[in-house]
Amino acid sequence: TACPTNRFTRGVSGASADDQTDCLAGIDYYGASTSTAAFYVGIGFYSPYRDNNYYSCTNKIANSDYLSAGGGSNNCSYACTTDYYSSSGVCSYVGVGYYSPYGNNSRFACSNKIANSTYTGSGGGSNSCAYDCAVDAYNSAGSCVYVGNGYYSPDANPNRYACTNKPANSTYTSSGNGTNNCSFGCDASYYYSGGTCATVGVGYYSPALDNNRYACTNGGSNSTYTSSGGASNSCSWSCNSGYTLGGGSCQPNTRSTTTLSGSGYLATMNCTYNGQPGACDGYYSYSNLPANAVVTARVMSWGASQRLLNGCWGTSGLSGTNGTGANVPGQSYCLDLFDGSVPCDQAAARAATPISTMCYKVNSI
């Protein structure tokens, strides 16, 4: 009689045999009884020809699964498991942003993430890698949006956070690149010094976000700065003592003599200052005034309505000069010039703040 299913006599596969007790199992089949059908060993096992026993394959590498029986020897076929791929004889993990289907042995790049995001895992066998917002992007209504200056967001974090690292008197100029470390610049008229934004001080300026300070140069010679320049080279300044603003610069208060001419008891003055007509701020000499004269001066240009001690320029004239009463022929008189903001009748207050001196000499006619 013929051997049962998957059993064979020696030397003749599947043929009938007189000695049925020799019907041993075929390749990758097993079973102790020769009178009944043999059983398939299954995936990951093997059985040599006419062995009747089965054995586990041990030839696969790590991170792989068997795909078949061994064909009679310890040589079962195998392939890499999900998200592992064949590389240099081993099954390697595909890595973040990649995937590999089960048993495929190749890896593929995921393409499912949205803009401004970063992958955080592999795809689990398909193009569906996990992702979250990238550095300095945060989740807003399902989109990854840039956090903006003065904020930061760590990689793969859906939230944004306000930076707190800038000093007072400064402005953030960038995001934090994932940490509380946003770039900043000092505000206008402040500069970076010793970890703080300090005021530049009188005579200096600093543009916004520049972080350095610069010396003002707009004041020129013989002047002193009285304020900072803010964001530009425009510090406030005033002329030093002994100098007066003329022609856009500080000029020394030098003497200029001008002759007054007139008739009777009236005289007319035409002023010069450092050779510039009409700027009456320095020392002046008068001559040929009659005794007991009342001086009426016509000033071409007198800045800020400046006034004289013991009298004021005007149509009513200047009399009783220097507190001496009538002018005496042959004698010189000097008057102090003061800020026009001090009234004429406040002699003591004006005496405390002289600007310059004006002199004249009374001669006989």
TAGI-V189793 format. One record per helix or strand. SS is the DSSP state (~ for helix, > for strand). FROM is the first residue (numbers start at 1). LEN is the number of residues. Records with the same first field share a line. If there is no record, write none. Layout:
# TAGI-V189793
SS: FROM-LEN  FROM-LEN
This chain:
# TAGI-V189793
>: 2-1  7-3  12-1  16-1  24-2  29-2  39-2  45-2  55-2  64-3  78-3  84-4  90-4  98-2  108-2  117-3  131-3  137-4  143-4  151-2  161-2  170-3  184-3  190-4  196-4  204-2  214-2  223-3  237-3  243-4  249-4  255-1  261-1  268-1  272-2  276-2  283-1  295-1  307-2  311-1  318-1  332-7  354-8
~: 20-3  303-3  321-3  347-5
